[in-house]
Amino acid sequence: MTQYRSTRGDATASLTASQAILQGLAPDSGLYVPVEFPKLDKPLSELTALNYQDLALEILKIFLSDYSTEELQNCIQQAYGSQFDTTDITPLTSAGNLNYLELFHGPTAAFKDIALQLLPHLMTTAMQKNNYPGKVVILTATSGDTGKAAMAGFADVADTQIIVFYPKDGVSAIQRQQMITQVGDNVTVVGIDGNFDDAQTNVKQILNNPEIQAALTDKKRRFSSANSINIGRLVPQIVYYFKAYGQLVQQHKIALNDEVVFSVPTGNFGDILAGWYAKRLGLPIKRLICASNENNVLTDFFHTGCYDRQRDFHVTTSPSMDILVSSNLERLLFAVLGEDPKALTEFMTTFETTGKAQLDDASFNRLSDFVAYCANTDETLTEIRKVQTQDLYTIDPHTAVAAFGADAYLAETKETAPIIVLSTANPYKFPETVLHALTNHQPLEQGFEALQAVANVIDLKIPRNINRLKRAEVLHTKTISVTDMPQTVLDAIK
């Protein structure tokens, strides 16, 4: 059975998968990782022939091994059904010399749906398995997409409550509208006057705040998280890497066991980490391209081994990547530091207290599976325009950052292996930026006017769930200072 340990603690104090999912963040502020990395039961030749649901079962059962096959099948069936607008769940489209894995066909038109349609079912099943009598309070910081996807998954789910904090000036108009119109009696959505890093840092502190923990105990509730710090959010993302590879095999673009490259728009590091986990399971991934915007902490990290957040924070056209502290990097750091919790704790303590920390040479050399590139706003806009003009394919700004990274990698390496770009959001989630790119000037249209203006120039239907936002009632208008986050949580749970 796969057990989980904290990156900062003793391996003997391990949990089952369902316990780790309920816990979310470890009490010592570490992240849960497998004590021993699992192995697949079926060969790649069989996995590539499976549909999405059956493939998900094969991968989930080795990571979430205290769930029965029947329990996992039930969770998967509820997660991947009619709420997606394609039975393929994550179709692969070729455009030019790149392949785009479309992860935006779920209810909120972003890749977070893949995991967050599943997590509520894993969570409620975990509550039953562990005889938990109270409610789970999902506490989440979002840079734009996680919050809405989490709310869409957890809204009105029995025995759960969800509290989401988002940077009020750091999301797109469509992302904001998606969040503030979210229905659900168990939903609280609050804007903060800081950025995502402020929200994420305070959420981590609140999760282990003694006063708030006491209030939770009094109300027979416990915290968990829908961010990718939760292992139940991370593991489902491994599935679509295998599915993308299988689609290339089925399309006869590669032979079984041929290597591929993935380019991943990266903020909190969960999505690309799932790709690295897929490689560890045996998927033939040659390289993982870590693509960042102007907040290029990760680009510098992979070039130098120095994790350094001491720099200006930029609000960009790819807001879901406007992050200087990438929580999931801790799981990778734990691995390259030899799975030594003491070394990891020392590294993270240095980073958290001084703002930077340096890997030793031996650990840095273990990062060779990754390469890193970054794109500024002009390069992002140019990439959107180029892909639309040359390939007649429309991409959102986050996907454009990854496509730029793929192009840069191709130019530098002359790579011959196929490159799969993770397309993480529907372009209609960021209509102002897409319109700016396609018309080559800053648009006067904003919000729904920009949405329609984009629809007038591209051959792509506006997703039904985005179109509905025009008529949706605004339900959540509260905004607070960052310092008020703990009290807001206390008020919500009381």
C-alpha positions as CSV (number, residue, x, y, z in Angstrom):
1,M,0.0,0.0,0.0
2,T,1.3,3.5,-0.9
3,Q,1.9,5.5,2.2
4,Y,2.6,9.2,2.5
5,R,5.1,11.2,4.5
6,S,5.7,14.9,5.0
7,T,8.7,16.4,3.1
8,R,9.8,17.9,6.4
9,G,9.1,15.0,8.7
10,D,9.9,11.4,9.7
11,A,8.9,8.7,7.2
12,T,7.7,6.5,10.1
13,A,4.9,9.0,10.7
14,S,3.2,8.1,7.5
15,L,-0.5,8.3,6.4
16,T,-2.7,6.5,4.0
17,A,-3.6,8.3,0.8
18,S,-7.1,9.1,2.1
19,Q,-5.7,10.5,5.3
20,A,-3.2,12.6,3.4
21,I,-6.0,14.0,1.2
22,L,-8.1,14.9,4.2
23,Q,-5.1,16.5,5.9
24,G,-4.0,18.5,2.8
25,L,-0.9,20.2,4.3
26,A,1.2,18.3,6.9
27,P,1.2,19.7,10.5
28,D,4.9,20.6,10.1
29,S,4.0,22.7,6.9
30,G,5.5,20.0,4.7
31,L,3.8,18.5,1.6
32,Y,2.8,14.8,1.5
33,V,4.8,12.6,-0.9
34,P,4.9,8.8,-1.3
35,V,7.2,7.0,1.1
36,E,8.0,4.7,-1.8
37,F,7.2,5.7,-5.3
38,P,4.6,3.3,-6.8
39,K,4.9,1.2,-9.9
40,L,2.3,0.7,-12.7
41,D,0.5,-2.7,-12.9
42,K,0.1,-2.6,-16.7
43,P,2.7,-2.0,-19.5
44,L,2.7,1.2,-21.6
45,S,1.3,-0.7,-24.6
46,E,-1.9,-1.5,-22.7
47,L,-2.2,1.9,-21.1
48,T,-2.1,3.8,-24.4
49,A,-5.2,1.9,-25.6
50,L,-7.4,2.9,-22.7
51,N,-10.1,5.6,-22.6
52,Y,-9.6,8.4,-20.1
53,Q,-11.7,6.9,-17.3
54,D,-10.0,3.5,-17.4
55,L,-6.6,5.1,-17.7
56,A,-7.4,7.3,-14.6
57,L,-8.3,4.1,-12.7
58,E,-5.0,2.4,-13.5
59,I,-2.9,5.4,-12.3
60,L,-5.1,6.4,-9.3
61,K,-5.2,2.9,-7.9
62,I,-1.4,2.7,-7.4
63,F,-1.2,6.1,-5.7
64,L,-4.5,6.0,-3.8
65,S,-4.2,2.4,-2.8
66,D,-6.4,2.4,0.3
67,Y,-9.3,3.2,-1.9
68,S,-11.1,0.2,-3.3
69,T,-11.4,-0.3,-7.0
70,E,-15.1,0.2,-6.7
71,E,-14.7,3.5,-4.8
72,L,-12.2,4.8,-7.4
73,Q,-14.5,3.8,-10.2
74,N,-17.4,5.6,-8.6
75,C,-15.3,8.8,-8.1
76,I,-14.0,8.7,-11.7
77,Q,-17.5,8.1,-13.1
78,Q,-18.9,11.1,-11.3
79,A,-15.9,13.3,-12.2
80,Y,-15.5,12.7,-16.0
81,G,-18.9,12.7,-17.5
82,S,-21.3,15.1,-19.1
83,Q,-19.8,18.2,-17.4
84,F,-17.0,18.0,-20.0
85,D,-17.9,19.0,-23.6
86,T,-16.0,16.2,-25.2
87,T,-15.9,12.5,-24.4
88,D,-12.1,12.5,-24.9
89,I,-11.8,14.8,-21.8
90,T,-8.4,16.0,-22.9
91,P,-8.2,15.9,-26.7
92,L,-4.9,16.5,-28.5
93,T,-4.7,18.9,-31.5
94,S,-1.8,19.4,-33.8
95,A,-1.1,23.0,-35.1
96,G,2.1,23.8,-37.0
97,N,5.1,21.9,-35.5
98,L,3.5,21.6,-32.0
99,N,0.8,19.4,-30.4
100,Y,-1.6,21.1,-28.0
101,L,-3.2,19.0,-25.2
102,E,-6.5,20.8,-24.6
103,L,-7.2,20.7,-20.9
104,F,-10.0,23.3,-20.9
105,H,-13.1,21.3,-21.9
106,G,-14.5,21.1,-18.3
107,P,-17.1,23.3,-16.6
108,T,-14.8,26.3,-15.9
109,A,-12.8,26.1,-19.2
110,A,-9.4,25.6,-17.4
111,F,-7.1,22.7,-16.7
112,K,-7.9,22.8,-13.0
113,D,-11.2,21.1,-13.7
114,I,-9.4,17.8,-14.5
115,A,-8.4,17.3,-10.9
116,L,-11.0,19.4,-9.2
117,Q,-14.0,17.6,-10.6
118,L,-12.5,14.5,-9.0
119,L,-11.2,15.8,-5.7
120,P,-14.6,16.4,-4.0
121,H,-15.5,12.7,-4.5
122,L,-12.1,11.6,-3.3
123,M,-12.6,13.8,-0.2
124,T,-16.1,12.7,0.7
125,T,-15.0,9.0,0.2
126,A,-12.0,9.6,2.5
127,M,-14.3,11.1,5.1
128,Q,-16.4,7.9,5.0
129,K,-13.3,5.6,5.0
130,N,-11.9,7.3,8.1
131,N,-15.2,7.7,9.9
132,Y,-14.9,11.4,10.1
133,P,-18.1,12.7,11.8
134,G,-17.9,16.4,11.0
135,K,-17.3,18.7,8.0
136,V,-14.2,19.4,5.9
137,V,-13.4,23.1,5.3
138,I,-11.6,23.5,2.0
139,L,-9.3,26.6,2.3
140,T,-7.8,27.7,-1.0
141,A,-5.8,30.5,-2.4
142,T,-6.2,31.1,-6.2
143,S,-4.4,32.9,-8.9
144,G,-7.5,32.8,-11.0
145,D,-8.5,29.2,-12.1
146,T,-8.1,27.0,-9.0
147,G,-10.7,28.9,-7.0
148,K,-13.5,28.7,-9.6
149,A,-12.7,25.1,-10.4
150,A,-12.7,24.1,-6.7
151,M,-15.9,25.9,-6.1
152,A,-17.5,24.3,-9.1
153,G,-16.4,20.9,-7.7
154,F,-17.3,21.4,-4.0
155,A,-20.4,23.6,-4.3
156,D,-23.2,22.1,-2.2
157,V,-21.3,18.9,-1.7
158,A,-22.5,17.4,1.6
159,D,-20.3,17.8,4.7
160,T,-18.0,20.3,3.0
161,Q,-17.4,24.0,3.1
162,I,-15.2,26.0,0.8
163,I,-13.4,29.3,1.4
164,V,-11.5,30.9,-1.5
165,F,-9.2,33.9,-1.5
166,Y,-8.2,35.6,-4.7
167,P,-6.1,38.7,-5.6
168,K,-8.8,41.3,-6.5
169,D,-6.6,43.1,-9.0
170,G,-4.7,40.0,-10.2
171,V,-7.2,38.0,-12.2
172,S,-8.9,38.5,-15.6
173,A,-12.4,40.0,-15.8
174,I,-13.8,36.6,-16.8
175,Q,-12.0,34.8,-14.0
176,R,-13.4,37.3,-11.5
177,Q,-16.9,37.0,-12.9
178,Q,-16.7,33.2,-12.7
179,M,-15.8,33.4,-9.0
180,I,-18.1,36.2,-7.7
181,T,-21.2,34.6,-9.4
182,Q,-20.6,31.1,-7.9
183,V,-23.7,29.6,-6.3
184,G,-23.6,27.2,-3.4
185,D,-24.7,27.5,0.3
186,N,-21.3,26.2,1.4
187,V,-19.2,28.7,-0.7
188,T,-17.3,31.8,0.6
189,V,-15.4,33.9,-2.0
190,V,-13.3,36.9,-0.9
191,G,-11.0,39.2,-2.8
192,I,-7.8,40.4,-1.1
193,D,-5.7,43.6,-1.7
194,G,-2.5,41.6,-2.2
195,N,-1.2,39.2,-4.8
196,F,-1.4,35.4,-5.0
197,D,1.8,34.9,-3.0
198,D,0.2,36.9,-0.2
199,A,-2.9,34.7,-0.4
200,Q,-1.0,31.5,-0.5
201,T,1.3,32.3,2.3
202,N,-1.5,33.3,4.6
203,V,-3.6,30.3,3.7
204,K,-0.6,28.0,4.7
205,Q,-0.3,29.9,8.0
206,I,-4.1,29.7,8.7
207,L,-4.1,25.9,8.0
208,N,-1.9,25.5,11.1
209,N,-3.1,28.4,13.2
210,P,-3.8,27.1,16.8
211,E,-6.7,29.5,17.5
212,I,-8.4,28.6,14.2
213,Q,-7.7,24.9,14.8
214,A,-9.5,25.2,18.2
215,A,-12.5,26.8,16.6
216,L,-12.6,24.1,14.0
217,T,-12.5,21.4,16.6
218,D,-15.3,23.1,18.5
219,K,-17.4,23.0,15.4
220,K,-16.4,19.4,14.5
221,R,-14.6,20.5,11.4
222,R,-11.2,20.1,9.9
223,F,-9.2,22.0,7.2
224,S,-8.1,20.6,3.9
225,S,-7.0,22.2,0.7
226,A,-7.9,22.2,-3.0
227,N,-4.6,23.7,-4.0
228,S,-2.0,21.4,-5.6
229,I,-0.4,21.1,-2.2
230,N,-3.0,18.4,-1.7
231,I,-1.8,15.1,-3.1
232,G,-5.4,14.4,-4.2
233,R,-5.2,17.4,-6.5
234,L,-1.8,16.4,-7.9
235,V,-2.2,12.7,-8.7
236,P,-5.1,13.1,-11.1
237,Q,-3.0,15.4,-13.3
238,I,-0.6,12.6,-14.0
239,V,-3.3,10.9,-16.1
240,Y,-3.4,13.4,-18.9
241,Y,0.3,13.1,-19.6
242,F,-0.2,9.4,-20.3
243,K,-3.4,10.2,-22.3
244,A,-1.5,12.7,-24.5
245,Y,1.2,10.1,-25.2
246,G,-1.4,7.5,-26.1
247,Q,-3.1,9.8,-28.5
248,L,0.2,10.4,-30.4
249,V,0.6,6.6,-30.6
250,Q,-2.9,6.1,-31.8
251,Q,-2.5,8.9,-34.4
252,H,0.6,7.1,-35.6
253,K,2.8,10.1,-35.0
254,I,5.1,8.1,-32.7
255,A,5.9,4.5,-32.1
256,L,5.5,3.0,-28.6
257,N,8.4,3.9,-26.4
258,D,9.5,6.9,-28.6
259,E,10.4,9.9,-26.5
260,V,8.3,13.1,-26.3
261,V,8.8,16.6,-24.8
262,F,6.2,18.5,-22.8
263,S,6.1,22.3,-22.5
264,V,4.1,23.4,-19.4
265,P,3.0,26.9,-18.5
266,T,4.1,26.9,-14.9
267,G,3.2,28.9,-11.8
268,N,2.7,26.9,-8.6
269,F,4.6,23.9,-10.1
270,G,1.9,21.3,-9.7
271,D,1.1,20.7,-13.3
272,I,4.7,20.2,-14.4
273,L,5.5,18.1,-11.3
274,A,2.7,15.7,-12.4
275,G,4.6,15.4,-15.6
276,W,7.7,14.5,-13.8
277,Y,5.8,11.9,-11.8
278,A,4.6,10.5,-15.1
279,K,8.2,10.2,-16.2
280,R,9.1,8.4,-13.0
281,L,6.3,5.9,-13.7
282,G,8.0,5.1,-17.0
283,L,6.4,7.5,-19.5
284,P,9.1,8.2,-22.2
285,I,9.5,11.9,-21.5
286,K,12.8,13.3,-22.8
287,R,12.4,16.8,-21.3
288,L,9.9,18.9,-19.4
289,I,10.0,22.6,-20.5
290,C,9.1,24.9,-17.5
291,A,7.6,28.0,-19.2
292,S,7.2,31.1,-17.1
293,N,6.2,34.7,-17.6
294,E,8.0,37.8,-16.3
295,N,7.7,36.3,-12.8
296,N,10.6,34.1,-13.8
297,V,11.7,32.7,-10.4
298,L,11.6,29.1,-11.8
299,T,13.5,30.0,-15.0
300,D,16.4,31.3,-12.8
301,F,16.1,28.3,-10.5
302,F,16.6,25.8,-13.3
303,H,19.5,27.8,-14.7
304,T,21.4,28.4,-11.5
305,G,20.0,26.2,-8.7
306,C,19.1,29.4,-6.8
307,Y,15.5,29.7,-5.6
308,D,15.1,33.5,-5.2
309,R,11.9,35.4,-4.7
310,Q,13.7,38.7,-3.9
311,R,12.5,40.5,-7.0
312,D,9.6,42.7,-8.2
313,F,6.2,41.1,-8.6
314,H,4.7,41.6,-12.1
315,V,1.0,41.6,-12.9
316,T,1.0,40.1,-16.4
317,T,-1.3,38.9,-19.2
318,S,-1.0,35.4,-17.9
319,P,-2.3,36.0,-14.3
320,S,-2.5,32.3,-13.2
321,M,1.3,32.3,-13.4
322,D,1.9,35.5,-11.5
323,I,3.6,33.7,-8.7
324,L,7.0,34.1,-7.0
325,V,6.7,31.2,-4.5
326,S,5.9,27.9,-6.2
327,S,4.6,25.6,-3.5
328,N,5.0,22.3,-5.3
329,L,8.6,22.9,-6.0
330,E,9.1,21.6,-2.5
331,R,8.2,18.1,-3.6
332,L,10.9,18.3,-6.4
333,L,13.4,19.8,-4.0
334,F,12.8,16.9,-1.5
335,A,13.6,14.4,-4.3
336,V,16.8,16.1,-5.5
337,L,18.0,16.6,-1.9
338,G,18.0,12.8,-1.6
339,E,14.6,12.6,0.2
340,D,16.3,14.0,3.3
341,P,13.7,15.9,5.4
342,K,16.4,17.7,7.4
343,A,18.1,19.0,4.3
344,L,14.8,20.1,2.8
345,T,13.7,21.8,6.0
346,E,17.0,23.7,6.2
347,F,16.7,24.8,2.5
348,M,13.0,25.9,2.9
349,T,13.7,27.7,6.2
350,T,16.5,29.6,4.5
351,F,14.2,30.5,1.6
352,E,11.3,31.5,3.9
353,T,13.5,33.7,6.2
354,T,15.9,35.3,3.7
355,G,14.0,35.0,0.4
356,K,16.5,32.9,-1.4
357,A,18.3,29.5,-1.1
358,Q,20.9,27.8,-3.2
359,L,21.1,24.1,-4.1
360,D,24.4,22.3,-3.8
361,D,26.0,21.2,-7.1
362,A,25.1,17.5,-6.7
363,S,21.4,18.3,-6.1
364,F,21.4,20.9,-8.9
365,N,22.7,18.3,-11.3
366,R,19.7,16.1,-10.6
367,L,17.4,18.6,-12.3
368,S,18.4,17.5,-15.8
369,D,14.9,16.4,-16.7
370,F,13.9,20.1,-16.9
371,V,14.7,23.0,-19.1
372,A,13.3,26.5,-18.5
373,Y,12.3,29.5,-20.6
374,C,10.3,32.7,-19.9
375,A,8.2,35.0,-22.1
376,N,7.5,38.6,-21.5
377,T,4.2,40.3,-22.4
378,D,5.2,41.3,-26.0
379,E,6.5,37.8,-26.7
380,T,3.3,36.3,-25.3
381,L,1.1,38.5,-27.6
382,T,3.3,37.8,-30.6
383,E,3.0,34.0,-30.0
384,I,-0.8,34.2,-29.8
385,R,-0.8,36.2,-33.1
386,K,1.7,33.9,-34.8
387,V,-0.1,30.7,-33.9
388,Q,-3.5,32.2,-35.1
389,T,-2.0,33.6,-38.3
390,Q,0.2,30.7,-39.3
391,D,-1.7,27.7,-37.9
392,L,-5.3,29.0,-37.6
393,Y,-5.4,27.9,-34.0
394,T,-6.3,30.2,-31.1
395,I,-4.5,29.9,-27.8
396,D,-4.8,31.7,-24.4
397,P,-1.9,33.7,-22.9
398,H,-0.8,30.9,-20.6
399,T,-0.6,28.4,-23.4
400,A,1.2,31.1,-25.5
401,V,4.0,31.2,-22.8
402,A,4.4,27.4,-23.1
403,A,4.3,27.6,-26.9
404,F,7.0,30.3,-26.8
405,G,9.1,28.1,-24.5
406,A,8.7,25.2,-27.0
407,D,9.8,27.4,-29.9
408,A,12.8,28.6,-27.9
409,Y,13.7,25.0,-27.0
410,L,13.4,23.9,-30.7
411,A,15.6,26.8,-31.9
412,E,18.2,26.0,-29.3
413,T,18.3,22.2,-29.5
414,K,17.0,21.3,-33.0
415,E,14.8,18.7,-31.1
416,T,13.3,16.0,-33.3
417,A,11.0,14.4,-30.7
418,P,7.4,15.6,-30.8
419,I,6.6,18.5,-28.4
420,I,3.3,18.5,-26.6
421,V,2.2,21.9,-25.2
422,L,-0.2,21.9,-22.3
423,S,-3.1,24.2,-23.3
424,T,-4.4,25.1,-19.9
425,A,-7.3,27.5,-20.6
426,N,-9.8,28.4,-23.2
427,P,-8.8,31.6,-25.0
428,Y,-12.2,33.1,-24.1
429,K,-11.1,33.3,-20.4
430,F,-8.7,36.1,-21.4
431,P,-10.5,37.9,-24.2
432,E,-8.8,41.3,-23.7
433,T,-5.3,39.8,-24.1
434,V,-6.3,37.6,-27.1
435,L,-8.0,40.5,-28.8
436,H,-4.9,42.7,-28.2
437,A,-2.8,40.0,-29.8
438,L,-5.0,39.4,-32.8
439,T,-5.6,43.1,-33.6
440,N,-2.1,44.3,-32.7
441,H,-3.4,47.1,-30.5
442,Q,-4.8,47.6,-27.0
443,P,-8.5,47.0,-27.2
444,L,-11.1,49.4,-25.9
445,E,-13.4,46.5,-25.3
446,Q,-13.3,44.8,-21.9
447,G,-15.1,41.8,-20.3
448,F,-18.0,40.6,-22.3
449,E,-17.5,43.2,-25.0
450,A,-14.0,41.8,-25.6
451,L,-15.5,38.3,-25.5
452,Q,-17.8,39.1,-28.4
453,A,-15.1,41.0,-30.3
454,V,-12.8,37.9,-30.1
455,A,-15.7,35.7,-31.3
456,N,-16.1,38.0,-34.3
457,V,-12.5,37.3,-35.5
458,I,-11.9,33.6,-34.7
459,D,-13.6,30.4,-35.6
460,L,-14.2,29.1,-32.1
461,K,-17.5,28.9,-30.2
462,I,-17.7,30.7,-26.8
463,P,-18.1,28.0,-24.2
464,R,-21.6,27.8,-22.8
465,N,-20.5,28.3,-19.2
466,I,-18.6,31.4,-20.0
467,N,-21.5,32.8,-22.1
468,R,-23.9,32.3,-19.1
469,L,-21.8,34.7,-17.0
470,K,-23.4,37.7,-18.7
471,R,-26.7,36.9,-17.0
472,A,-25.3,35.4,-13.7
473,E,-26.1,37.2,-10.5
474,V,-23.2,38.6,-8.5
475,L,-23.2,36.9,-5.1
476,H,-19.8,37.6,-3.6
477,T,-18.6,41.2,-3.3
478,K,-16.5,41.2,-0.2
479,T,-12.9,42.4,-0.4
480,I,-10.4,42.6,2.5
481,S,-6.9,43.4,3.4
482,V,-4.5,40.5,3.7
483,T,-4.2,40.9,7.4
484,D,-8.0,40.2,7.7
485,M,-7.8,36.7,6.2
486,P,-7.6,34.8,9.5
487,Q,-10.6,36.6,11.0
488,T,-12.5,36.1,7.7
489,V,-11.9,32.4,8.0
490,L,-13.0,32.4,11.7
491,D,-16.2,34.2,10.8
492,A,-16.9,31.8,7.9
493,I,-16.6,28.7,10.0
494,K,-18.5,30.1,12.9
